[in-house]
Amino acid sequence: MRKIVLFFLSEADTLLHPEEREINASSSIVRQAKQAVEELIKGSDKGYISPFPPETKLRELFLTGDGVAYVDFSEEIVEKHLSGSS
């Protein structure tokens, strides 16, 4: 197992708050990145705000040779997203 730190927004103070999670250790950085994104989609264990609607699915994640991640989410990320002010 490998420990990672995820950050979630708090309504109370609008700051990002860390939460530790454990993912399966893997020699594949792509596999680890997918697990981290899946944990973000699951949401906070402490009641903080998730950046993703809970119905969101991770369809695919690709990493380029220079470390850029391309993440493909299901349509729920747009259709069910609670938008804030911009």
Order of alpha helices (4+ residues) and beta strands (2+ residues): beta-beta-alpha-beta-beta-alpha
